[in-house]
């Protein structure tokens, strides 16, 4: 596993690998960015980002190029580039990476009209970025391996030694680290450290959320922690990785009911700031959010008055903990997870 002293270097290196220009009409950037185009650094689903960007380009005649990477690598790259970053827009899957860039004072305020297009829970108090989508933490379980009565009542229960070897998590990923950031925000450092010790001692660690789901599906572990949309995407296809499983939503403002907000922001150094603001306004508009809701991403729409995919558990019934996305502390989470021997 990557140790703390080399993590940032590795993340930046992974983000700065040259991307090959595509010949199939996509907007993915090549090795050399065109300074005349609106440049999006995106950690969001590529199909969704591409669809948004293409529609925006068609409607406005503003040319767009996209550079893809993970939450952590893109955030680290922007911080390293600082005021010289060629990025105009930053899109994330989870908010801690956005907070990292914001804390480096690299973001411009989002237009008030754009912020007004999303629900209050999906705009941070800083007003320097805006929610573009959301995903819920869930417990995936195999009913042939565990009964409903035996399921944990809270995500915090999983630190109990009785769960040792009986639950899975993709602890190294940005998704899981965002979930830990919610535990930190709601429970404090001491309780989070204790929970992470339980994770280190008792959980089976998998490469990613899909691997967690497949492990539960195969009966390797009875339960696992992940985000909802992996399950719904598989259910909409062959159910090969989820056919033997069900989902539990913790609700009751439990940290395990955390809803992670995907963010969109304009870089303070943007050379195309007005167009960047227009792009965020489009993504959060009714049209942009309907594109999300009808895509295969299976994420929640956060635009006011826009219904999410009907297959999903309704967002307003999830009873998520009230967490200001601005307060989620990604660096502290990495520090605690490193101290626990997980990273």
C-alpha positions as CSV (number, residue, x, y, z in Angstrom):
1,X,0.0,0.0,0.0
2,X,1.1,3.6,-0.6
3,X,2.6,5.1,2.5
4,X,1.8,8.6,3.6
5,X,5.2,10.0,2.7
6,X,4.8,9.0,-1.0
7,X,1.0,9.3,-1.4
8,X,0.9,12.8,-2.8
9,X,3.7,12.1,-5.3
10,X,2.0,9.0,-6.6
11,X,-1.4,10.7,-6.9
12,X,0.0,13.6,-8.8
13,X,2.0,11.3,-11.1
14,X,-1.1,9.3,-11.9
15,X,-3.0,12.5,-12.7
16,X,-0.4,13.9,-15.0
17,X,0.0,10.9,-17.2
18,X,-0.7,12.0,-20.8
19,X,-4.1,11.2,-22.1
20,X,-4.3,10.0,-25.7
21,X,-6.5,12.0,-28.0
22,X,-9.5,10.0,-29.1
23,X,-10.5,9.7,-32.7
24,X,-14.1,8.8,-32.0
25,X,-15.5,12.3,-31.5
26,X,-15.1,12.4,-27.7
27,X,-14.0,15.6,-25.9
28,X,-11.2,13.8,-24.0
29,X,-8.1,16.0,-24.0
30,X,-4.8,14.9,-25.6
31,X,-1.4,15.5,-24.2
32,X,-1.4,19.2,-25.0
33,X,-4.4,21.2,-23.8
34,X,-5.8,23.8,-26.1
35,X,-5.7,27.1,-24.1
36,X,-8.7,28.5,-26.2
37,X,-11.0,25.7,-25.0
38,X,-13.0,25.4,-21.8
39,X,-11.0,22.9,-19.8
40,X,-12.7,20.5,-17.4
41,X,-10.8,18.4,-14.9
42,X,-13.2,15.6,-14.1
43,X,-13.3,12.7,-11.6
44,X,-17.0,12.1,-12.4
45,X,-18.3,9.2,-14.5
46,X,-16.8,9.7,-17.9
47,X,-20.0,9.0,-19.8
48,X,-22.0,11.5,-17.8
49,X,-19.3,14.2,-18.0
50,X,-19.0,13.6,-21.8
51,X,-22.7,13.9,-22.3
52,X,-22.9,17.1,-20.3
53,X,-20.0,18.7,-22.1
54,X,-21.2,17.7,-25.6
55,X,-24.7,19.1,-24.9
56,X,-23.2,22.3,-23.5
57,X,-20.9,22.7,-26.5
58,X,-23.8,22.1,-28.9
59,X,-26.0,24.7,-27.2
60,X,-23.4,27.4,-26.7
61,X,-20.7,26.9,-29.3
62,X,-18.2,27.0,-26.5
63,X,-15.6,24.4,-27.2
64,X,-14.8,22.0,-24.4
65,X,-12.0,19.6,-23.6
66,X,-11.9,17.1,-20.6
67,X,-9.1,15.6,-18.6
68,X,-10.1,12.7,-16.5
69,X,-8.6,11.3,-13.2
70,X,-9.6,10.2,-9.7
71,X,-10.9,12.6,-7.0
72,X,-7.6,12.5,-5.0
73,X,-5.3,12.7,-8.0
74,X,-7.2,15.6,-9.7
75,X,-7.4,17.5,-6.5
76,X,-3.7,17.0,-5.8
77,X,-2.8,18.0,-9.3
78,X,-4.8,21.3,-9.1
79,X,-3.1,22.1,-5.8
80,X,0.3,21.5,-7.3
81,X,-0.5,23.6,-10.3
82,X,-1.9,26.4,-8.2
83,X,-2.6,29.6,-9.9
84,X,-1.0,28.2,-13.1
85,X,-3.6,25.4,-13.5
86,X,-5.0,25.2,-17.0
87,X,-8.3,23.9,-15.5
88,X,-11.4,26.1,-15.7
89,X,-13.8,23.7,-14.1
90,X,-13.3,20.9,-11.5
91,X,-15.9,18.1,-11.1
92,X,-15.6,15.5,-8.3
93,X,-17.3,12.3,-7.3
94,X,-17.0,13.2,-3.5
95,X,-16.6,16.5,-1.8
96,X,-13.4,16.0,0.3
97,X,-11.2,16.4,-2.8
98,X,-13.1,19.7,-3.6
99,X,-12.5,20.9,0.0
100,X,-8.8,20.2,-0.4
101,X,-8.7,22.5,-3.4
102,X,-10.9,25.1,-1.7
103,X,-8.6,25.1,1.4
104,X,-5.8,26.0,-0.9
105,X,-7.8,29.1,-1.9
106,X,-8.0,28.1,-5.5
107,X,-11.7,28.3,-6.1
108,X,-13.9,31.2,-7.3
109,X,-17.4,31.9,-5.8
110,X,-20.2,30.1,-7.7
111,X,-22.8,32.3,-9.2
112,X,-25.8,32.8,-6.9
113,X,-28.2,31.7,-9.6
114,X,-26.4,28.4,-10.0
115,X,-26.4,27.7,-6.2
116,X,-30.2,28.5,-6.2
117,X,-30.8,25.6,-8.6
118,X,-29.9,22.9,-6.2
119,X,-31.3,21.9,-2.8
120,X,-29.9,23.6,0.3
121,X,-28.2,20.4,1.4
122,X,-26.2,20.3,-1.8
123,X,-24.5,23.7,-1.6
124,X,-21.7,24.1,0.9
125,X,-21.7,27.1,3.3
126,X,-18.6,28.4,1.6
127,X,-20.5,28.9,-1.7
128,X,-17.3,28.2,-3.6
129,X,-18.6,25.1,-5.3
130,X,-22.0,23.5,-5.9
131,X,-23.4,20.0,-5.8
132,X,-24.0,18.3,-9.1
133,X,-25.0,14.8,-8.0
134,X,-25.2,12.7,-4.9
135,X,-24.7,9.1,-3.8
136,X,-25.8,7.3,-0.6
137,X,-23.8,5.0,1.6
138,X,-25.5,1.6,1.9
139,X,-24.9,-1.8,3.4
140,X,-25.0,-4.6,0.8
141,X,-25.9,-8.0,2.2
142,X,-26.4,-11.6,1.2
143,X,-29.7,-12.9,2.7
144,X,-28.5,-16.5,2.3
145,X,-25.6,-15.7,4.6
146,X,-27.3,-13.4,7.2
147,X,-30.8,-12.6,8.3
148,X,-32.4,-9.2,8.4
149,X,-32.5,-9.5,12.2
150,X,-28.8,-10.0,12.4
151,X,-27.9,-6.9,10.3
152,X,-26.1,-4.0,12.1
153,X,-28.3,-1.2,13.2
154,X,-25.5,1.4,12.6
155,X,-22.3,1.5,10.6
156,X,-20.5,2.0,13.9
157,X,-21.6,-1.5,15.0
158,X,-19.1,-3.0,12.5
159,X,-16.2,-2.2,14.8
160,X,-17.5,-4.8,17.2
161,X,-15.2,-7.9,17.2
162,X,-18.2,-10.1,16.5
163,X,-18.1,-8.7,12.9
164,X,-14.4,-9.6,12.4
165,X,-14.0,-11.3,9.0
166,X,-17.7,-10.8,8.2
167,X,-17.7,-7.5,6.3
168,X,-16.0,-6.0,3.4
169,X,-14.9,-2.5,2.3
170,X,-12.8,-0.8,-0.4
171,X,-10.9,1.1,2.3
172,X,-8.2,2.5,-0.1
173,X,-10.6,4.4,-2.3
174,X,-11.9,8.0,-2.3
175,X,-15.5,6.8,-2.0
176,X,-14.8,5.0,1.3
177,X,-12.6,7.8,2.6
178,X,-15.5,10.2,2.0
179,X,-17.7,7.9,4.2
180,X,-15.0,8.0,6.9
181,X,-15.1,11.8,6.6
182,X,-18.7,11.7,7.6
183,X,-18.0,9.5,10.6
184,X,-15.3,12.0,11.6
185,X,-17.7,15.0,11.1
186,X,-20.5,13.4,13.2
187,X,-18.6,11.4,15.8
188,X,-15.3,13.2,16.3
189,X,-11.7,12.0,16.1
190,X,-11.6,9.6,19.0
191,X,-14.6,7.6,18.0
192,X,-13.5,7.6,14.3
193,X,-10.0,6.3,15.3
194,X,-11.7,3.5,17.3
195,X,-13.9,2.6,14.4
196,X,-10.9,2.5,12.1
197,X,-9.2,0.1,14.4
198,X,-12.2,-2.1,14.1
199,X,-11.9,-1.8,10.3
200,X,-8.2,-2.7,10.4
201,X,-8.8,-5.7,12.7
202,X,-12.0,-7.0,11.3
203,X,-12.8,-6.0,7.7
204,X,-11.8,-7.7,4.5
205,X,-10.3,-5.1,2.2
206,X,-11.2,-5.2,-1.5
207,X,-9.9,-3.2,-4.4
208,X,-13.1,-1.2,-5.1
209,X,-16.8,-1.0,-4.5
210,X,-17.7,-3.4,-7.3
211,X,-15.3,-6.0,-5.8
212,X,-17.0,-5.5,-2.4
213,X,-20.4,-6.1,-4.0
214,X,-19.3,-9.2,-5.8
215,X,-17.7,-10.6,-2.7
216,X,-21.0,-10.3,-0.8
217,X,-22.8,-11.7,-3.8
218,X,-20.5,-14.7,-3.8
219,X,-20.9,-15.3,-0.1
220,X,-17.3,-14.5,0.7
221,X,-18.6,-12.0,3.4
222,X,-22.2,-11.5,4.4
223,X,-22.2,-7.7,4.3
224,X,-20.2,-4.8,2.8
225,X,-20.1,-1.0,2.8
226,X,-20.3,0.8,-0.5
227,X,-22.4,3.4,-2.4
228,X,-25.8,2.7,-3.7
229,X,-25.3,3.2,-7.5
230,X,-23.0,0.2,-8.1
231,X,-25.9,-2.0,-7.0
232,X,-28.5,-0.3,-9.1
233,X,-26.3,-0.2,-12.2
234,X,-25.7,-4.0,-11.9
235,X,-29.4,-4.6,-11.2
236,X,-30.3,-2.7,-14.4
237,X,-28.0,-5.0,-16.5
238,X,-27.3,-8.7,-15.9
239,X,-27.4,-8.7,-12.0
240,X,-24.3,-10.9,-12.3
241,X,-22.6,-9.1,-9.4
242,X,-25.6,-8.4,-7.3
243,X,-28.3,-11.0,-7.9
244,X,-27.9,-12.7,-4.5
245,X,-27.9,-9.4,-2.6
246,X,-30.1,-6.7,-1.1
247,X,-29.4,-3.2,0.3
248,X,-29.9,-1.8,3.8
249,X,-30.2,1.9,4.3
250,X,-29.2,2.8,7.8
251,X,-31.3,6.0,8.0
252,X,-31.9,7.7,11.3
253,X,-29.1,10.2,10.6
254,X,-26.6,7.5,11.2
255,X,-23.1,8.2,9.8
256,X,-23.8,5.1,7.7
257,X,-26.7,7.0,6.0
258,X,-24.2,9.6,4.7
259,X,-25.1,11.1,1.3
260,X,-21.9,12.2,-0.5
261,X,-22.2,15.2,-2.7
262,X,-20.4,15.4,-6.0
263,X,-19.1,18.9,-6.6
264,X,-18.5,21.3,-9.4
265,X,-16.3,24.4,-9.1
266,X,-14.7,27.2,-11.1
267,X,-11.0,27.7,-10.6
268,X,-10.0,31.2,-9.5
269,X,-7.2,31.1,-12.1
270,X,-9.6,30.3,-15.0
271,X,-9.0,32.2,-18.2
272,X,-12.6,31.4,-19.3
273,X,-14.3,32.1,-16.0
274,X,-17.6,33.4,-17.5
275,X,-17.9,30.2,-19.7
276,X,-17.0,28.0,-16.7
277,X,-19.8,29.6,-14.7
278,X,-22.2,28.9,-17.6
279,X,-21.1,25.3,-17.6
280,X,-21.9,24.9,-13.9
281,X,-25.2,26.6,-14.4
282,X,-26.1,24.1,-17.2
283,X,-25.1,21.1,-15.2
284,X,-27.3,22.1,-12.3
285,X,-30.2,23.3,-14.5
286,X,-33.3,21.2,-14.9
287,X,-32.0,20.0,-18.3
288,X,-28.6,19.0,-17.0
289,X,-30.0,17.2,-13.9
290,X,-32.5,15.3,-16.1
291,X,-29.6,14.1,-18.2
292,X,-28.1,12.8,-15.0
293,X,-31.3,11.2,-13.8
294,X,-31.9,9.4,-17.2
295,X,-28.2,8.3,-17.6
296,X,-26.8,4.9,-16.5
297,X,-24.9,6.6,-13.7
298,X,-27.7,5.8,-11.2
299,X,-26.6,8.8,-9.0
300,X,-29.2,11.1,-7.4
301,X,-30.2,14.3,-9.0
302,X,-29.7,17.3,-6.7
303,X,-31.5,20.0,-8.8
304,X,-34.7,21.5,-7.4
305,X,-37.8,19.9,-8.9
306,X,-35.9,17.2,-10.8
307,X,-36.8,13.6,-10.0
308,X,-34.0,11.0,-9.8
309,X,-34.2,7.6,-11.5
310,X,-37.5,6.0,-10.3
311,X,-35.6,2.7,-9.5
312,X,-33.7,4.4,-6.7
313,X,-34.7,4.6,-3.0
314,X,-36.1,8.2,-2.8
315,X,-33.5,10.7,-1.7
316,X,-35.8,12.5,0.7
317,X,-36.5,9.2,2.6
318,X,-32.8,8.4,3.4
319,X,-32.6,10.4,6.6
320,X,-29.0,11.3,6.0
321,X,-26.9,13.0,8.8
322,X,-26.8,16.7,8.4
323,X,-23.2,17.4,7.4
324,X,-22.0,20.6,5.7
325,X,-19.9,19.3,2.8
326,X,-17.5,22.2,3.4
327,X,-16.5,20.7,6.8
328,X,-15.5,17.2,5.5
329,X,-11.8,16.9,6.3
330,X,-10.1,14.6,3.8
331,X,-6.5,15.2,5.0
332,X,-7.4,14.3,8.6
333,X,-9.2,11.2,7.3
334,X,-6.0,10.1,5.5
335,X,-4.0,10.9,8.6
336,X,-6.2,8.8,10.8
337,X,-6.4,5.9,8.3
338,X,-2.6,6.0,7.9
339,X,-2.2,5.9,11.7
340,X,-4.6,2.9,11.9
341,X,-2.4,1.1,9.3
342,X,-5.1,1.0,6.6
343,X,-3.3,3.3,4.1
